Amino acid sequence: MIELEFAKIRALRIAGRDVTELRRGSVLMWAAPPQISLASGSGYGGSIYAASQPGGQWFADGVPIFGATAQTWTMTAGYEGAAIQYDLALSQQPVEISITSGAGFAGSVYRASRGGGQWYADGLPIPGARGQTYTMAIQYEGAAISYIAFAPPRSNIIQMLMPTDLPAALKEGWWDPKRGVQVTAGDAITAVPDGFGLRDLVQGTAANQPMRKLVGDMPVISFPADTGITYLSPTSALRAGYVFAVAQYGTGFEAVAGNGATLLGDGTNQRRMRVPGGFGNWQNASDRRNGGAASSSALPMPKALLSFEPYVNPSIDRLALWSLGWGQGNNWSWFGDVYEVLALASEPDEATRLMIEGCLAHRNGLAAQLPADHPYKTLGPRKQ
């Protein structure tokens, strides 16, 4: 700590930058704002964030991340897309708390002697309680209530772009088992929530439910066979004008489909993204593979990022119950694993397509497969 005579100082700059003024009595204390950066990874799940100074707290969208008080922090899927920052706790300035209304139980108002901090119950941050006052909630009655001041210096922000940042007019559905699925006791999938909150994928018939499987530590939607019918349907119709999917067919080495395989369809021959039995090409369709040029070649298909416009009979509407794995005549289901699916109302412009490719590739371990000149090959796209 550096102490200077307050009466003789009106402003303070260090290395050409203003520093935070923290007054206590006749002493001016300063601390340079911490900086955060990516120590490893692209910014999405599994990436390591590092702070320039120890002794602080990591925040996501302004809320403390429980237990994240080390100088480094590893991003998890639940915080992808949040604004990540790091604050230093200013223990040099003691904070007093008191009860200004009530007897201390539910409904009582607690007040801190200064703002810019976080309220805690038994040492754990109370979600959203970052004002100078806090109204006691019934579930925290009897807990040890405390307050830690987090004020400037606050770090820079790192926030990764996510599908939720797309324009509303494009959003049709985003289904990612990494962000949660509903399963039976036997790990059969009954529902995959829509990350846009528009329409979940569901399957209530046990015989038609795909399985949840772990590939490494990554949950996937697994279609165990190319016979019969295993699929997930949306709770309402969508257009599926353009689709991104991270998927694998079979073991990744098969050159032709066995019984035929439908990645996306409505149970008819009129709307589909399908590889016919005995063939290795998409039927009346093509895909971009890992951000490359479009091709009708589908197999072999090791784990890959696909983007495509599903086939629709030109004489009918595109609006339908586009379902994951629903083949014609309750047959020709998909065979293999699906890691993530993003359905859009129409084909995005090039800048948006590149952003989506970067996001999905990094989130699913496929960044190395992007073209060498892809703008997001090394780091994922950022919001700030």
C-alpha positions in Angstrom: 0.0 0.0 0.0 1.2 3.5 -0.8 0.1 6.3 1.5 0.1 9.9 0.4 -0.9 13.2 2.0 -4.5 13.7 0.8 -4.4 17.5 1.3 -1.6 17.8 -1.3 -3.1 15.6 -4.0 -6.0 16.5 -6.3 -5.5 13.8 -8.9 -3.3 10.8 -9.5 -2.2 9.1 -12.7 0.2 6.2 -13.0 1.8 5.2 -16.3 -0.6 7.7 -18.0 -3.7 6.2 -16.5 -6.1 7.4 -13.9 -6.3 5.1 -10.9 -9.1 4.5 -8.4 -9.3 6.9 -5.4 -10.2 5.2 -2.1 -10.3 7.8 0.7 -10.0 6.9 4.3 -9.5 9.7 6.7 -6.6 11.8 5.5 -5.0 9.0 3.5 -5.4 8.3 -0.2 -5.0 4.6 -1.2 -4.8 3.4 -4.8 -4.9 0.1 -6.6 -4.5 -0.5 -10.3 -7.5 -2.2 -11.9 -6.9 -5.9 -12.4 -6.9 -7.3 -16.0 -8.2 -10.7 -17.1 -7.2 -12.7 -20.1 -7.5 -16.2 -21.5 -4.6 -18.4 -20.3 -5.8 -21.3 -22.4 -8.7 -22.2 -24.6 -11.0 -20.1 -26.8 -13.3 -18.6 -24.1 -16.0 -21.3 -24.0 -16.3 -24.3 -21.7 -13.0 -25.6 -20.4 -11.1 -22.4 -21.1 -8.9 -21.0 -18.3 -9.4 -17.3 -17.4 -6.5 -15.6 -15.5 -6.4 -12.4 -13.5 -3.4 -10.1 -13.2 -3.7 -10.0 -9.4 -4.6 -12.5 -6.7 -7.0 -11.9 -3.9 -10.2 -11.3 -5.8 -13.5 -12.8 -6.8 -14.8 -13.9 -10.2 -18.2 -12.7 -11.4 -20.6 -13.7 -14.1 -23.1 -11.0 -15.2 -22.3 -9.2 -12.0 -23.0 -12.1 -9.6 -20.2 -13.8 -7.7 -19.3 -17.3 -8.9 -19.4 -19.5 -5.9 -15.9 -20.7 -4.8 -14.2 -18.7 -7.7 -11.6 -16.8 -5.6 -8.4 -18.1 -7.1 -6.3 -16.1 -9.6 -7.5 -18.5 -12.3 -10.9 -19.8 -13.1 -12.1 -22.5 -15.5 -15.2 -21.7 -17.6 -18.1 -24.2 -17.4 -21.0 -24.6 -19.8 -23.4 -23.0 -17.4 -21.6 -19.6 -17.7 -21.0 -19.6 -21.4 -22.1 -16.2 -22.8 -22.0 -14.5 -19.5 -20.0 -11.3 -18.9 -17.0 -12.5 -16.9 -15.2 -10.0 -14.6 -12.9 -10.1 -11.6 -13.0 -7.8 -8.6 -10.6 -7.2 -5.8 -12.1 -7.1 -2.3 -11.0 -3.9 -0.6 -10.4 -5.2 3.0 -8.5 -1.9 3.8 -11.9 -0.2 4.2 -13.9 -1.9 6.9 -17.6 -2.2 6.2 -20.2 -2.1 9.0 -23.7 -3.6 8.5 -26.8 -2.8 10.6 -30.5 -3.5 10.6 -32.4 -0.4 9.7 -35.9 -1.8 9.7 -37.4 -4.9 11.4 -36.1 -7.2 14.0 -33.6 -9.1 11.8 -35.9 -11.8 10.5 -37.7 -12.1 7.1 -38.6 -8.7 5.7 -36.0 -6.8 7.8 -33.8 -4.4 5.9 -30.0 -4.7 6.4 -27.8 -1.9 5.3 -24.0 -1.7 4.6 -22.0 1.5 5.4 -20.9 1.7 1.8 -22.1 0.4 -1.5 -20.4 -1.7 -4.3 -20.4 -5.0 -2.5 -22.1 -8.4 -2.2 -24.3 -9.8 0.6 -23.5 -13.3 1.9 -25.3 -15.9 4.1 -23.1 -18.3 6.0 -20.2 -17.4 3.7 -22.1 -18.0 0.4 -23.2 -15.2 -1.9 -26.9 -14.4 -2.0 -27.9 -14.4 -5.6 -28.6 -10.8 -6.9 -27.9 -9.2 -3.5 -25.4 -6.6 -4.6 -27.1 -3.3 -3.4 -26.2 -1.3 -0.3 -29.3 -2.6 1.4 -30.7 -6.2 1.5 -34.1 -7.3 2.6 -33.9 -10.6 4.5 -35.6 -13.5 2.8 -37.2 -16.3 4.8 -34.8 -19.0 3.6 -31.8 -17.1 5.1 -33.3 -16.6 8.6 -30.7 -17.7 11.1 -27.8 -17.5 8.7 -24.7 -15.4 9.4 -25.3 -12.4 7.2 -22.2 -10.5 6.0 -21.1 -8.1 3.3 -17.9 -7.7 1.4 -17.2 -4.6 -0.6 -16.2 -5.0 -4.2 -15.7 -1.6 -5.8 -13.3 -0.3 -8.4 -10.8 -1.4 -9.4 -12.9 -3.8 -11.5 -11.4 -5.7 -14.4 -12.1 -5.6 -18.1 -14.9 -7.9 -19.4 -14.7 -11.0 -21.5 -18.0 -12.2 -22.9 -18.3 -14.8 -25.6 -20.9 -14.7 -28.3 -23.6 -17.4 -28.1 -26.6 -18.5 -30.2 -28.8 -16.5 -27.9 -27.2 -13.3 -29.3 -28.6 -14.0 -32.8 -31.4 -11.7 -34.0 -34.9 -12.9 -32.9 -36.0 -13.2 -36.5 -33.5 -16.0 -37.1 -34.1 -18.1 -34.0 -36.1 -21.3 -34.5 -34.5 -23.7 -32.0 -31.3 -24.5 -30.2 -30.9 -27.9 -28.6 -27.7 -28.7 -26.8 -27.5 -31.7 -24.5 -24.4 -30.2 -22.8 -26.8 -27.6 -21.3 -29.2 -30.3 -19.9 -31.5 -33.1 -21.0 -34.4 -34.9 -19.3 -33.9 -38.7 -19.1 -35.4 -41.8 -17.6 -33.7 -44.0 -15.0 -32.2 -45.9 -17.9 -30.8 -42.8 -19.6 -33.3 -42.7 -22.4 -34.0 -39.1 -23.4 -37.5 -37.7 -23.0 -36.8 -34.0 -23.6 -34.0 -31.6 -24.7 -34.7 -28.0 -23.7 -34.6 -25.3 -26.3 -31.9 -22.7 -25.4 -34.1 -20.1 -27.0 -37.1 -21.0 -24.9 -39.3 -21.5 -28.0 -39.8 -25.3 -28.4 -38.3 -28.2 -26.7 -37.5 -31.5 -28.4 -39.6 -34.3 -26.7 -40.4 -38.0 -27.0 -42.9 -39.6 -24.7 -42.9 -43.1 -26.3 -40.3 -45.3 -24.7 -39.6 -47.3 -27.8 -38.8 -44.2 -29.8 -36.5 -42.5 -27.3 -32.8 -42.0 -28.1 -30.2 -42.4 -25.4 -28.0 -40.0 -23.5 -24.4 -41.0 -23.8 -21.1 -39.5 -22.6 -18.4 -39.0 -25.1 -15.5 -38.2 -22.8 -17.2 -35.9 -20.4 -19.6 -34.5 -23.1 -23.3 -35.6 -23.0 -24.6 -36.4 -26.5 -27.9 -37.6 -28.1 -27.2 -41.1 -29.2 -29.2 -43.0 -31.9 -28.1 -46.6 -31.4 -29.4 -48.2 -34.6 -30.4 -47.4 -38.2 -33.5 -49.6 -38.0 -36.8 -48.8 -36.5 -37.6 -45.3 -35.5 -35.8 -43.2 -32.8 -36.5 -39.5 -32.8 -37.2 -36.3 -30.9 -40.0 -33.9 -32.1 -40.4 -30.2 -31.3 -43.4 -29.0 -29.3 -44.5 -26.7 -32.2 -43.8 -26.4 -35.9 -40.7 -24.6 -37.2 -39.3 -23.5 -40.5 -35.7 -24.9 -40.4 -34.6 -22.7 -43.2 -31.0 -23.3 -42.4 -29.5 -25.7 -39.8 -26.2 -26.1 -38.0 -25.5 -29.5 -36.4 -22.6 -31.2 -34.7 -23.0 -34.9 -35.5 -21.3 -38.2 -36.3 -22.7 -41.1 -38.4 -22.0 -44.5 -36.9 -18.4 -45.0 -36.0 -17.3 -42.3 -38.3 -15.8 -44.7 -40.9 -18.8 -46.0 -42.8 -18.7 -45.1 -46.4 -22.4 -45.9 -47.1 -25.6 -45.8 -45.0 -27.0 -49.2 -44.0 -30.8 -48.9 -43.8 -30.8 -45.1 -44.6 -30.3 -42.3 -42.1 -32.4 -39.2 -41.5 -30.7 -36.5 -39.5 -33.7 -34.1 -39.7 -37.1 -34.8 -41.1 -40.9 -34.7 -40.5 -41.6 -38.5 -41.0 -42.4 -38.0 -44.8 -40.4 -37.9 -48.0 -41.3 -34.2 -48.5 -39.1 -32.6 -45.8 -35.8 -34.3 -44.9 -32.0 -34.2 -44.5 -31.3 -37.9 -45.4 -28.7 -40.3 -46.6 -30.5 -43.2 -48.5 -29.7 -46.8 -47.7 -26.6 -48.1 -49.7 -25.5 -44.6 -50.6 -23.0 -42.1 -49.1 -24.4 -38.8 -50.4 -27.2 -36.6 -49.1 -30.5 -37.0 -51.0 -31.3 -33.7 -52.9 -29.2 -31.7 -50.4 -25.6 -30.7 -49.5 -23.7 -29.5 -46.4 -20.8 -27.4 -45.5 -18.4 -29.6 -43.4 -16.4 -27.8 -40.7 -16.8 -24.4 -42.4 -15.6 -25.7 -45.8 -17.3 -25.6 -49.3 -20.7 -27.1 -49.8 -20.8 -30.7 -51.0 -23.4 -33.5 -51.4 -21.0 -36.0 -49.9 -22.2 -37.1 -46.5 -20.2 -40.2 -45.6 -17.9 -41.1 -44.0 -18.9 -38.7 -41.2 -16.6 -38.6 -38.2 -17.7 -36.0 -35.6 -18.2 -32.8 -37.7 -19.9 -29.4 -37.8 -22.5 -29.4 -40.5 -24.5 -26.5 -41.9 -27.2 -27.0 -44.5 -30.6 -26.2 -46.0 -32.8 -29.3 -45.5 -34.6 -30.5 -48.6 -38.3 -29.5 -49.0 -40.6 -30.3 -51.8 -40.9 -27.0 -53.7 -44.7 -27.3 -53.8 -45.2 -27.4 -50.0 -44.5 -25.1 -47.1 -41.3 -25.4 -45.1 -43.2 -25.0 -41.8 -43.4 -28.4 -40.1 -42.6 -30.6 -37.1 -38.9 -30.9 -38.1 -37.7 -33.6 -35.9 -34.3 -35.0 -35.0 -34.0 -38.5 -36.5 -37.6 -38.8 -37.8 -37.4 -40.8 -41.1 -40.0 -41.5 -43.8 -42.6 -44.0 -42.8 -41.3 -44.3 -39.2 -38.1 -45.7 -40.5 -34.6 -44.6 -41.5 -33.7 -43.0 -38.2 -30.3 -41.4 -37.7 -27.5 -43.7 -36.6 -24.8 -42.2 -34.4 -24.3 -39.2 -32.1 -25.7 -35.7 -32.2 -23.8 -33.1 -30.0 -25.8 -29.9 -30.8 -28.4 -28.5 -33.3 -29.2 -24.9 -34.2 -32.2 -24.3 -36.5 -32.6 -20.9 -38.1 -35.5 -19.4 -40.1 -33.3 -18.6 -43.1 -29.7 -18.8 -44.2 -27.6 -16.2 -42.3 -25.3 -13.7 -43.9 -21.6 -14.7 -44.2 -20.5 -12.8 -41.1 -23.2 -14.4 -39.0 -22.4 -17.9 -40.4 -18.7 -17.5 -39.6 -19.6 -16.4 -36.0 -21.9 -19.4 -35.5 -19.2 -21.8 -37.0 -16.6 -20.4 -34.6 -18.9 -20.7 -31.6 -20.1 -24.2 -32.3 -16.7 -25.5 -33.3 -15.0 -24.3 -30.2 -17.8 -25.4 -27.9 -17.7 -28.9 -29.4 -13.9 -29.5 -29.7 -13.8 -29.0 -33.5 -11.8 -25.7 -33.9 -8.8 -27.6 -35.3 -11.1 -28.7 -38.2 -12.0 -25.2 -39.3 -10.2 -23.8 -42.5 -6.8 -22.2 -41.8 -8.2 -18.8 -42.8 -11.3 -19.0 -40.7 -11.5 -15.8 -38.6 -12.4 -17.8 -35.4 -10.1 -20.7 -35.8 -7.9 -19.7 -32.8 -10.4 -17.9 -30.5 -14.1 -18.0 -30.3 -16.2 -14.9 -31.3 -16.6 -12.3 -28.5 -19.4 -10.0 -27.6 -16.9 -7.8 -25.6 
